[in-house]
């Protein structure tokens, strides 16, 4: 198994490993999480843990992928065509930026960048199995809002990407370069302006 190979087995102990790792990573971050703590929290031996994930980075990115999938699934009901588009976009934008700017999200970014030369598939696999799923849910919602006449969009994939990038304006560079502190109020304000800009361009 290489760093980018998926785990070979599923089952009860795999579920224990993932739940234990999620608890430890979300509590202690990537650097602060030890394999010993993860194994103890999961209730498995280190040998069992390593049989599934021979590298902590691989385990961390699997947890990150599952978190993105969970966010997409949790928002399935939120992306109801009956809901006001501004409210839906604002909720999605705030949750996305809260995850990205968290210690957890920053660790995901750093690992993908740090390992891009040795394991270029690592970031690609995470993106395709995590953020791309959230993107797909949003595209489906935008298409539904085109059908009911709320939005006028020719390229929903591009529009979804544009909205995500507008939500990152000022916030993402500040986070990456450590310039200032990213606050909840700042995220809320930037996302609100992103929604208004998006609607000015694509509102019917």
mmCIF file of the C-alpha atoms, coordinates in Angstrom:
data_MODEL
# 
_entry.id   MODEL 
# 
loop_
_atom_site.group_PDB 
_atom_site.id 
_atom_site.type_symbol 
_atom_site.label_atom_id 
_atom_site.label_alt_id 
_atom_site.label_comp_id 
_atom_site.label_asym_id 
_atom_site.label_entity_id 
_atom_site.label_seq_id 
_atom_site.pdbx_PDB_ins_code 
_atom_site.Cartn_x 
_atom_site.Cartn_y 
_atom_site.Cartn_z 
_atom_site.occupancy 
_atom_site.B_iso_or_equiv 
_atom_site.pdbx_formal_charge 
_atom_site.auth_seq_id 
_atom_site.auth_comp_id 
_atom_site.auth_asym_id 
_atom_site.auth_atom_id 
_atom_site.pdbx_PDB_model_num 
ATOM 1   C CA . UNK A 1 1   ? 0.000   0.000  0.000   1.00 0.00 ? 1   UNK A CA 1 
ATOM 2   C CA . UNK A 1 2   ? 1.383   3.425  -0.947  1.00 0.00 ? 2   UNK A CA 1 
ATOM 3   C CA . UNK A 1 3   ? 0.468   6.712  0.681   1.00 0.00 ? 3   UNK A CA 1 
ATOM 4   C CA . UNK A 1 4   ? -2.270  7.393  -1.839  1.00 0.00 ? 4   UNK A CA 1 
ATOM 5   C CA . UNK A 1 5   ? -3.830  3.923  -1.974  1.00 0.00 ? 5   UNK A CA 1 
ATOM 6   C CA . UNK A 1 6   ? -7.250  3.599  -0.332  1.00 0.00 ? 6   UNK A CA 1 
ATOM 7   C CA . UNK A 1 7   ? -7.646  1.332  2.706   1.00 0.00 ? 7   UNK A CA 1 
ATOM 8   C CA . UNK A 1 8   ? -8.006  -2.288 1.651   1.00 0.00 ? 8   UNK A CA 1 
ATOM 9   C CA . UNK A 1 9   ? -10.565 -3.450 4.212   1.00 0.00 ? 9   UNK A CA 1 
ATOM 10  C CA . UNK A 1 10  ? -13.798 -2.306 5.767   1.00 0.00 ? 10  UNK A CA 1 
ATOM 11  C CA . UNK A 1 11  ? -15.661 -3.495 8.820   1.00 0.00 ? 11  UNK A CA 1 
ATOM 12  C CA . UNK A 1 12  ? -16.187 -2.815 12.510  1.00 0.00 ? 12  UNK A CA 1 
ATOM 13  C CA . UNK A 1 13  ? -12.556 -2.061 13.338  1.00 0.00 ? 13  UNK A CA 1 
ATOM 14  C CA . UNK A 1 14  ? -12.218 0.227  10.342  1.00 0.00 ? 14  UNK A CA 1 
ATOM 15  C CA . UNK A 1 15  ? -15.223 2.182  11.607  1.00 0.00 ? 15  UNK A CA 1 
ATOM 16  C CA . UNK A 1 16  ? -13.608 2.336  15.066  1.00 0.00 ? 16  UNK A CA 1 
ATOM 17  C CA . UNK A 1 17  ? -10.366 3.633  13.566  1.00 0.00 ? 17  UNK A CA 1 
ATOM 18  C CA . UNK A 1 18  ? -12.134 6.355  11.586  1.00 0.00 ? 18  UNK A CA 1 
ATOM 19  C CA . UNK A 1 19  ? -14.286 7.479  14.506  1.00 0.00 ? 19  UNK A CA 1 
ATOM 20  C CA . UNK A 1 20  ? -11.325 7.534  16.869  1.00 0.00 ? 20  UNK A CA 1 
ATOM 21  C CA . UNK A 1 21  ? -9.190  9.432  14.366  1.00 0.00 ? 21  UNK A CA 1 
ATOM 22  C CA . UNK A 1 22  ? -11.946 11.964 13.752  1.00 0.00 ? 22  UNK A CA 1 
ATOM 23  C CA . UNK A 1 23  ? -12.273 12.617 17.493  1.00 0.00 ? 23  UNK A CA 1 
ATOM 24  C CA . UNK A 1 24  ? -8.532  13.085 17.983  1.00 0.00 ? 24  UNK A CA 1 
ATOM 25  C CA . UNK A 1 25  ? -7.863  15.112 14.822  1.00 0.00 ? 25  UNK A CA 1 
ATOM 26  C CA . UNK A 1 26  ? -10.733 17.514 15.452  1.00 0.00 ? 26  UNK A CA 1 
ATOM 27  C CA . UNK A 1 27  ? -9.585  17.950 19.041  1.00 0.00 ? 27  UNK A CA 1 
ATOM 28  C CA . UNK A 1 28  ? -5.791  18.081 18.662  1.00 0.00 ? 28  UNK A CA 1 
ATOM 29  C CA . UNK A 1 29  ? -5.167  18.896 14.988  1.00 0.00 ? 29  UNK A CA 1 
ATOM 30  C CA . UNK A 1 30  ? -2.816  16.998 12.722  1.00 0.00 ? 30  UNK A CA 1 
ATOM 31  C CA . UNK A 1 31  ? 0.479   17.791 14.450  1.00 0.00 ? 31  UNK A CA 1 
ATOM 32  C CA . UNK A 1 32  ? -0.935  17.337 17.939  1.00 0.00 ? 32  UNK A CA 1 
ATOM 33  C CA . UNK A 1 33  ? -2.555  13.985 17.190  1.00 0.00 ? 33  UNK A CA 1 
ATOM 34  C CA . UNK A 1 34  ? -0.398  10.968 17.975  1.00 0.00 ? 34  UNK A CA 1 
ATOM 35  C CA . UNK A 1 35  ? -0.880  7.481  16.600  1.00 0.00 ? 35  UNK A CA 1 
ATOM 36  C CA . UNK A 1 36  ? -0.956  6.215  20.188  1.00 0.00 ? 36  UNK A CA 1 
ATOM 37  C CA . UNK A 1 37  ? -3.834  8.564  21.056  1.00 0.00 ? 37  UNK A CA 1 
ATOM 38  C CA . UNK A 1 38  ? -5.764  7.616  17.937  1.00 0.00 ? 38  UNK A CA 1 
ATOM 39  C CA . UNK A 1 39  ? -5.361  3.888  18.594  1.00 0.00 ? 39  UNK A CA 1 
ATOM 40  C CA . UNK A 1 40  ? -6.361  4.315  22.243  1.00 0.00 ? 40  UNK A CA 1 
ATOM 41  C CA . UNK A 1 41  ? -9.420  6.424  21.401  1.00 0.00 ? 41  UNK A CA 1 
ATOM 42  C CA . UNK A 1 42  ? -10.440 3.979  18.673  1.00 0.00 ? 42  UNK A CA 1 
ATOM 43  C CA . UNK A 1 43  ? -9.975  0.989  20.979  1.00 0.00 ? 43  UNK A CA 1 
ATOM 44  C CA . UNK A 1 44  ? -7.640  -0.829 18.596  1.00 0.00 ? 44  UNK A CA 1 
ATOM 45  C CA . UNK A 1 45  ? -3.969  -1.761 18.581  1.00 0.00 ? 45  UNK A CA 1 
ATOM 46  C CA . UNK A 1 46  ? -1.373  0.286  16.723  1.00 0.00 ? 46  UNK A CA 1 
ATOM 47  C CA . UNK A 1 47  ? -0.798  -2.767 14.512  1.00 0.00 ? 47  UNK A CA 1 
ATOM 48  C CA . UNK A 1 48  ? -4.465  -2.747 13.504  1.00 0.00 ? 48  UNK A CA 1 
ATOM 49  C CA . UNK A 1 49  ? -4.331  0.993  12.853  1.00 0.00 ? 49  UNK A CA 1 
ATOM 50  C CA . UNK A 1 50  ? -1.255  0.663  10.650  1.00 0.00 ? 50  UNK A CA 1 
ATOM 51  C CA . UNK A 1 51  ? -2.803  -2.244 8.763   1.00 0.00 ? 51  UNK A CA 1 
ATOM 52  C CA . UNK A 1 52  ? -5.438  0.173  7.504   1.00 0.00 ? 52  UNK A CA 1 
ATOM 53  C CA . UNK A 1 53  ? -3.394  3.378  7.313   1.00 0.00 ? 53  UNK A CA 1 
ATOM 54  C CA . UNK A 1 54  ? 0.415   3.034  7.194   1.00 0.00 ? 54  UNK A CA 1 
ATOM 55  C CA . UNK A 1 55  ? 0.819   6.822  7.257   1.00 0.00 ? 55  UNK A CA 1 
ATOM 56  C CA . UNK A 1 56  ? -0.866  9.414  9.494   1.00 0.00 ? 56  UNK A CA 1 
ATOM 57  C CA . UNK A 1 57  ? -1.255  11.783 6.545   1.00 0.00 ? 57  UNK A CA 1 
ATOM 58  C CA . UNK A 1 58  ? -3.345  9.210  4.684   1.00 0.00 ? 58  UNK A CA 1 
ATOM 59  C CA . UNK A 1 59  ? -5.587  8.724  7.714   1.00 0.00 ? 59  UNK A CA 1 
ATOM 60  C CA . UNK A 1 60  ? -5.956  12.479 8.179   1.00 0.00 ? 60  UNK A CA 1 
ATOM 61  C CA . UNK A 1 61  ? -6.953  13.053 4.560   1.00 0.00 ? 61  UNK A CA 1 
ATOM 62  C CA . UNK A 1 62  ? -9.458  10.205 4.759   1.00 0.00 ? 62  UNK A CA 1 
ATOM 63  C CA . UNK A 1 63  ? -11.072 11.930 7.750   1.00 0.00 ? 63  UNK A CA 1 
ATOM 64  C CA . UNK A 1 64  ? -11.039 15.239 5.841   1.00 0.00 ? 64  UNK A CA 1 
ATOM 65  C CA . UNK A 1 65  ? -12.693 13.563 2.849   1.00 0.00 ? 65  UNK A CA 1 
ATOM 66  C CA . UNK A 1 66  ? -15.386 12.095 5.091   1.00 0.00 ? 66  UNK A CA 1 
ATOM 67  C CA . UNK A 1 67  ? -15.997 15.512 6.663   1.00 0.00 ? 67  UNK A CA 1 
ATOM 68  C CA . UNK A 1 68  ? -16.540 17.063 3.225   1.00 0.00 ? 68  UNK A CA 1 
ATOM 69  C CA . UNK A 1 69  ? -18.872 14.205 2.290   1.00 0.00 ? 69  UNK A CA 1 
ATOM 70  C CA . UNK A 1 70  ? -20.780 14.702 5.534   1.00 0.00 ? 70  UNK A CA 1 
ATOM 71  C CA . UNK A 1 71  ? -21.158 18.409 4.771   1.00 0.00 ? 71  UNK A CA 1 
ATOM 72  C CA . UNK A 1 72  ? -22.545 17.611 1.327   1.00 0.00 ? 72  UNK A CA 1 
ATOM 73  C CA . UNK A 1 73  ? -24.990 15.062 2.745   1.00 0.00 ? 73  UNK A CA 1 
ATOM 74  C CA . UNK A 1 74  ? -26.057 17.359 5.584   1.00 0.00 ? 74  UNK A CA 1 
ATOM 75  C CA . UNK A 1 75  ? -26.876 20.051 3.023   1.00 0.00 ? 75  UNK A CA 1 
ATOM 76  C CA . UNK A 1 76  ? -28.947 17.815 0.762   1.00 0.00 ? 76  UNK A CA 1 
ATOM 77  C CA . UNK A 1 77  ? -32.102 18.958 2.566   1.00 0.00 ? 77  UNK A CA 1 
ATOM 78  C CA . UNK A 1 78  ? -30.828 22.548 2.805   1.00 0.00 ? 78  UNK A CA 1 
ATOM 79  C CA . UNK A 1 79  ? -30.515 22.697 -0.974  1.00 0.00 ? 79  UNK A CA 1 
ATOM 80  C CA . UNK A 1 80  ? -34.263 22.332 -1.419  1.00 0.00 ? 80  UNK A CA 1 
ATOM 81  C CA . UNK A 1 81  ? -35.440 24.309 -4.486  1.00 0.00 ? 81  UNK A CA 1 
ATOM 82  C CA . UNK A 1 82  ? -38.250 25.672 -2.302  1.00 0.00 ? 82  UNK A CA 1 
ATOM 83  C CA . UNK A 1 83  ? -35.804 27.622 -0.114  1.00 0.00 ? 83  UNK A CA 1 
ATOM 84  C CA . UNK A 1 84  ? -34.712 31.185 -0.828  1.00 0.00 ? 84  UNK A CA 1 
ATOM 85  C CA . UNK A 1 85  ? -31.528 31.154 -2.870  1.00 0.00 ? 85  UNK A CA 1 
ATOM 86  C CA . UNK A 1 86  ? -29.850 33.894 -0.817  1.00 0.00 ? 86  UNK A CA 1 
ATOM 87  C CA . UNK A 1 87  ? -30.369 31.977 2.416   1.00 0.00 ? 87  UNK A CA 1 
ATOM 88  C CA . UNK A 1 88  ? -29.100 28.724 0.935   1.00 0.00 ? 88  UNK A CA 1 
ATOM 89  C CA . UNK A 1 89  ? -25.974 30.305 -0.549  1.00 0.00 ? 89  UNK A CA 1 
ATOM 90  C CA . UNK A 1 90  ? -25.222 32.190 2.648   1.00 0.00 ? 90  UNK A CA 1 
ATOM 91  C CA . UNK A 1 91  ? -25.526 29.073 4.816   1.00 0.00 ? 91  UNK A CA 1 
ATOM 92  C CA . UNK A 1 92  ? -23.344 27.067 2.462   1.00 0.00 ? 92  UNK A CA 1 
ATOM 93  C CA . UNK A 1 93  ? -20.745 29.806 2.149   1.00 0.00 ? 93  UNK A CA 1 
ATOM 94  C CA . UNK A 1 94  ? -20.420 30.332 5.899   1.00 0.00 ? 94  UNK A CA 1 
ATOM 95  C CA . UNK A 1 95  ? -20.111 26.615 6.644   1.00 0.00 ? 95  UNK A CA 1 
ATOM 96  C CA . UNK A 1 96  ? -17.582 26.130 3.837   1.00 0.00 ? 96  UNK A CA 1 
ATOM 97  C CA . UNK A 1 97  ? -15.400 29.012 5.037   1.00 0.00 ? 97  UNK A CA 1 
ATOM 98  C CA . UNK A 1 98  ? -15.692 27.964 8.670   1.00 0.00 ? 98  UNK A CA 1 
ATOM 99  C CA . UNK A 1 99  ? -14.339 24.533 7.723   1.00 0.00 ? 99  UNK A CA 1 
ATOM 100 C CA . UNK A 1 100 ? -11.602 25.899 5.454   1.00 0.00 ? 100 UNK A CA 1 
ATOM 101 C CA . UNK A 1 101 ? -10.334 28.402 8.038   1.00 0.00 ? 101 UNK A CA 1 
ATOM 102 C CA . UNK A 1 102 ? -10.377 25.952 10.932  1.00 0.00 ? 102 UNK A CA 1 
ATOM 103 C CA . UNK A 1 103 ? -7.151  24.349 12.135  1.00 0.00 ? 103 UNK A CA 1 
ATOM 104 C CA . UNK A 1 104 ? -8.448  21.160 10.565  1.00 0.00 ? 104 UNK A CA 1 
ATOM 105 C CA . UNK A 1 105 ? -8.969  22.784 7.169   1.00 0.00 ? 105 UNK A CA 1 
ATOM 106 C CA . UNK A 1 106 ? -5.623  24.556 7.276   1.00 0.00 ? 106 UNK A CA 1 
ATOM 107 C CA . UNK A 1 107 ? -3.863  21.266 8.014   1.00 0.00 ? 107 UNK A CA 1 
ATOM 108 C CA . UNK A 1 108 ? -5.553  19.656 5.001   1.00 0.00 ? 108 UNK A CA 1 
ATOM 109 C CA . UNK A 1 109 ? -4.292  22.453 2.763   1.00 0.00 ? 109 UNK A CA 1 
ATOM 110 C CA . UNK A 1 110 ? -0.753  22.297 4.140   1.00 0.00 ? 110 UNK A CA 1 
ATOM 111 C CA . UNK A 1 111 ? -0.490  18.519 3.750   1.00 0.00 ? 111 UNK A CA 1 
ATOM 112 C CA . UNK A 1 112 ? -1.778  18.566 0.170   1.00 0.00 ? 112 UNK A CA 1 
ATOM 113 C CA . UNK A 1 113 ? 0.736   21.291 -0.732  1.00 0.00 ? 113 UNK A CA 1 
ATOM 114 C CA . UNK A 1 114 ? 3.634   19.702 1.147   1.00 0.00 ? 114 UNK A CA 1 
ATOM 115 C CA . UNK A 1 115 ? 3.114   16.296 -0.451  1.00 0.00 ? 115 UNK A CA 1 
ATOM 116 C CA . UNK A 1 116 ? 2.272   17.538 -3.970  1.00 0.00 ? 116 UNK A CA 1 
ATOM 117 C CA . UNK A 1 117 ? 5.726   16.733 -5.377  1.00 0.00 ? 117 UNK A CA 1 
ATOM 118 C CA . UNK A 1 118 ? 6.082   13.247 -3.894  1.00 0.00 ? 118 UNK A CA 1 
ATOM 119 C CA . UNK A 1 119 ? 2.433   12.240 -4.150  1.00 0.00 ? 119 UNK A CA 1 
ATOM 120 C CA . UNK A 1 120 ? 0.602   14.406 -6.720  1.00 0.00 ? 120 UNK A CA 1 
ATOM 121 C CA . UNK A 1 121 ? -2.410  12.079 -6.573  1.00 0.00 ? 121 UNK A CA 1 
ATOM 122 C CA . UNK A 1 122 ? -2.951  12.870 -2.903  1.00 0.00 ? 122 UNK A CA 1 
ATOM 123 C CA . UNK A 1 123 ? -4.516  16.295 -3.366  1.00 0.00 ? 123 UNK A CA 1 
ATOM 124 C CA . UNK A 1 124 ? -6.387  15.159 -6.461  1.00 0.00 ? 124 UNK A CA 1 
ATOM 125 C CA . UNK A 1 125 ? -7.961  12.204 -4.652  1.00 0.00 ? 125 UNK A CA 1 
ATOM 126 C CA . UNK A 1 126 ? -8.968  14.364 -1.707  1.00 0.00 ? 126 UNK A CA 1 
ATOM 127 C CA . UNK A 1 127 ? -10.455 17.047 -3.964  1.00 0.00 ? 127 UNK A CA 1 
ATOM 128 C CA . UNK A 1 128 ? -12.393 14.602 -6.135  1.00 0.00 ? 128 UNK A CA 1 
ATOM 129 C CA . UNK A 1 129 ? -13.800 12.667 -3.182  1.00 0.00 ? 129 UNK A CA 1 
ATOM 130 C CA . UNK A 1 130 ? -14.400 15.651 -0.900  1.00 0.00 ? 130 UNK A CA 1 
ATOM 131 C CA . UNK A 1 131 ? -14.904 19.213 -2.176  1.00 0.00 ? 131 UNK A CA 1 
ATOM 132 C CA . UNK A 1 132 ? -16.081 18.005 -5.586  1.00 0.00 ? 132 UNK A CA 1 
ATOM 133 C CA . UNK A 1 133 ? -19.048 16.289 -3.932  1.00 0.00 ? 133 UNK A CA 1 
ATOM 134 C CA . UNK A 1 134 ? -20.090 19.534 -2.269  1.00 0.00 ? 134 UNK A CA 1 
ATOM 135 C CA . UNK A 1 135 ? -19.655 21.284 -5.611  1.00 0.00 ? 135 UNK A CA 1 
ATOM 136 C CA . UNK A 1 136 ? -21.890 18.713 -7.336  1.00 0.00 ? 136 UNK A CA 1 
ATOM 137 C CA . UNK A 1 137 ? -24.684 19.290 -4.802  1.00 0.00 ? 137 UNK A CA 1 
ATOM 138 C CA . UNK A 1 138 ? -24.475 23.036 -5.374  1.00 0.00 ? 138 UNK A CA 1 
ATOM 139 C CA . UNK A 1 139 ? -24.534 22.668 -9.168  1.00 0.00 ? 139 UNK A CA 1 
ATOM 140 C CA . UNK A 1 140 ? -27.680 20.549 -8.907  1.00 0.00 ? 140 UNK A CA 1 
ATOM 141 C CA . UNK A 1 141 ? -29.307 23.229 -6.752  1.00 0.00 ? 141 UNK A CA 1 
ATOM 142 C CA . UNK A 1 142 ? -28.377 26.019 -9.184  1.00 0.00 ? 142 UNK A CA 1 
ATOM 143 C CA . UNK A 1 143 ? -29.871 24.023 -12.046 1.00 0.00 ? 143 UNK A CA 1 
ATOM 144 C CA . UNK A 1 144 ? -33.124 23.692 -10.091 1.00 0.00 ? 144 UNK A CA 1 
ATOM 145 C CA . UNK A 1 145 ? -33.210 27.452 -9.487  1.00 0.00 ? 145 UNK A CA 1 
ATOM 146 C CA . UNK A 1 146 ? -32.733 28.041 -13.211 1.00 0.00 ? 146 UNK A CA 1 
ATOM 147 C CA . UNK A 1 147 ? -35.745 25.831 -13.867 1.00 0.00 ? 147 UNK A CA 1 
ATOM 148 C CA . UNK A 1 148 ? -37.974 27.847 -11.524 1.00 0.00 ? 148 UNK A CA 1 
ATOM 149 C CA . UNK A 1 149 ? -36.819 31.134 -13.039 1.00 0.00 ? 149 UNK A CA 1 
ATOM 150 C CA . UNK A 1 150 ? -34.901 32.460 -10.035 1.00 0.00 ? 150 UNK A CA 1 
ATOM 151 C CA . UNK A 1 151 ? -31.471 32.315 -11.663 1.00 0.00 ? 151 UNK A CA 1 
ATOM 152 C CA . UNK A 1 152 ? -30.174 32.797 -15.204 1.00 0.00 ? 152 UNK A CA 1 
ATOM 153 C CA . UNK A 1 153 ? -26.903 30.868 -15.574 1.00 0.00 ? 153 UNK A CA 1 
ATOM 154 C CA . UNK A 1 154 ? -25.292 29.416 -18.680 1.00 0.00 ? 154 UNK A CA 1 
ATOM 155 C CA . UNK A 1 155 ? -22.496 27.501 -16.937 1.00 0.00 ? 155 UNK A CA 1 
ATOM 156 C CA . UNK A 1 156 ? -23.508 26.236 -13.492 1.00 0.00 ? 156 UNK A CA 1 
ATOM 157 C CA . UNK A 1 157 ? -20.139 24.608 -12.823 1.00 0.00 ? 157 UNK A CA 1 
ATOM 158 C CA . UNK A 1 158 ? -18.336 27.902 -13.412 1.00 0.00 ? 158 UNK A CA 1 
ATOM 159 C CA . UNK A 1 159 ? -20.915 29.807 -11.359 1.00 0.00 ? 159 UNK A CA 1 
ATOM 160 C CA . UNK A 1 160 ? -20.453 27.402 -8.431  1.00 0.00 ? 160 UNK A CA 1 
ATOM 161 C CA . UNK A 1 161 ? -16.681 27.851 -8.602  1.00 0.00 ? 161 UNK A CA 1 
ATOM 162 C CA . UNK A 1 162 ? -17.021 31.628 -8.823  1.00 0.00 ? 162 UNK A CA 1 
ATOM 163 C CA . UNK A 1 163 ? -19.192 31.709 -5.704  1.00 0.00 ? 163 UNK A CA 1 
ATOM 164 C CA . UNK A 1 164 ? -16.705 29.578 -3.766  1.00 0.00 ? 164 UNK A CA 1 
ATOM 165 C CA . UNK A 1 165 ? -13.833 31.856 -4.777  1.00 0.00 ? 165 UNK A CA 1 
ATOM 166 C CA . UNK A 1 166 ? -15.752 35.010 -3.842  1.00 0.00 ? 166 UNK A CA 1 
ATOM 167 C CA . UNK A 1 167 ? -16.368 33.545 -0.381  1.00 0.00 ? 167 UNK A CA 1 
ATOM 168 C CA . UNK A 1 168 ? -12.581 33.185 0.003   1.00 0.00 ? 168 UNK A CA 1 
ATOM 169 C CA . UNK A 1 169 ? -11.851 36.817 -0.925  1.00 0.00 ? 169 UNK A CA 1 
ATOM 170 C CA . UNK A 1 170 ? -9.453  38.393 1.592   1.00 0.00 ? 170 UNK A CA 1 
ATOM 171 C CA . UNK A 1 171 ? -10.058 35.514 4.040   1.00 0.00 ? 171 UNK A CA 1 
ATOM 172 C CA . UNK A 1 172 ? -8.021  32.773 2.377   1.00 0.00 ? 172 UNK A CA 1 
ATOM 173 C CA . UNK A 1 173 ? -4.865  34.888 1.796   1.00 0.00 ? 173 UNK A CA 1 
ATOM 174 C CA . UNK A 1 174 ? -5.086  36.176 5.370   1.00 0.00 ? 174 UNK A CA 1 
ATOM 175 C CA . UNK A 1 175 ? -5.240  32.604 6.629   1.00 0.00 ? 175 UNK A CA 1 
ATOM 176 C CA . UNK A 1 176 ? -2.405  31.267 4.462   1.00 0.00 ? 176 UNK A CA 1 
ATOM 177 C CA . UNK A 1 177 ? 0.018   34.123 5.127   1.00 0.00 ? 177 UNK A CA 1 
ATOM 178 C CA . UNK A 1 178 ? -0.991  34.726 8.727   1.00 0.00 ? 178 UNK A CA 1 
ATOM 179 C CA . UNK A 1 179 ? -1.989  38.324 8.089   1.00 0.00 ? 179 UNK A CA 1 
ATOM 180 C CA . UNK A 1 180 ? -4.556  39.238 10.703  1.00 0.00 ? 180 UNK A CA 1 
ATOM 181 C CA . UNK A 1 181 ? -7.105  37.017 12.391  1.00 0.00 ? 181 UNK A CA 1 
ATOM 182 C CA . UNK A 1 182 ? -10.019 35.456 10.545  1.00 0.00 ? 182 UNK A CA 1 
ATOM 183 C CA . UNK A 1 183 ? -13.131 36.001 12.655  1.00 0.00 ? 183 UNK A CA 1 
ATOM 184 C CA . UNK A 1 184 ? -16.662 34.658 12.404  1.00 0.00 ? 184 UNK A CA 1 
ATOM 185 C CA . UNK A 1 185 ? -17.950 38.184 11.768  1.00 0.00 ? 185 UNK A CA 1 
ATOM 186 C CA . UNK A 1 186 ? -15.478 38.614 8.894   1.00 0.00 ? 186 UNK A CA 1 
ATOM 187 C CA . UNK A 1 187 ? -16.559 35.327 7.320   1.00 0.00 ? 187 UNK A CA 1 
ATOM 188 C CA . UNK A 1 188 ? -20.225 36.297 7.625   1.00 0.00 ? 188 UNK A CA 1 
ATOM 189 C CA . UNK A 1 189 ? -19.600 39.688 6.017   1.00 0.00 ? 189 UNK A CA 1 
ATOM 190 C CA . UNK A 1 190 ? -17.505 38.380 3.105   1.00 0.00 ? 190 UNK A CA 1 
ATOM 191 C CA . UNK A 1 191 ? -20.001 35.590 2.367   1.00 0.00 ? 191 UNK A CA 1 
ATOM 192 C CA . UNK A 1 192 ? -22.907 38.077 2.490   1.00 0.00 ? 192 UNK A CA 1 
ATOM 193 C CA . UNK A 1 193 ? -21.156 40.260 -0.091  1.00 0.00 ? 193 UNK A CA 1 
ATOM 194 C CA . UNK A 1 194 ? -20.367 37.178 -2.204  1.00 0.00 ? 194 UNK A CA 1 
ATOM 195 C CA . UNK A 1 195 ? -24.063 36.264 -2.245  1.00 0.00 ? 195 UNK A CA 1 
ATOM 196 C CA . UNK A 1 196 ? -25.080 39.778 -3.285  1.00 0.00 ? 196 UNK A CA 1 
ATOM 197 C CA . UNK A 1 197 ? -22.453 39.865 -6.045  1.00 0.00 ? 197 UNK A CA 1 
ATOM 198 C CA . UNK A 1 198 ? -23.519 36.416 -7.241  1.00 0.00 ? 198 UNK A CA 1 
ATOM 199 C CA . UNK A 1 199 ? -27.189 37.455 -7.369  1.00 0.00 ? 199 UNK A CA 1 
ATOM 200 C CA . UNK A 1 200 ? -26.350 40.710 -9.163  1.00 0.00 ? 200 UNK A CA 1 
ATOM 201 C CA . UNK A 1 201 ? -24.703 38.635 -11.896 1.00 0.00 ? 201 UNK A CA 1 
ATOM 202 C CA . UNK A 1 202 ? -26.982 35.603 -12.058 1.00 0.00 ? 202 UNK A CA 1 
ATOM 203 C CA . UNK A 1 203 ? -30.300 36.644 -10.536 1.00 0.00 ? 203 UNK A CA 1 
ATOM 204 C CA . UNK A 1 204 ? -33.105 36.505 -13.073 1.00 0.00 ? 204 UNK A CA 1 
# 
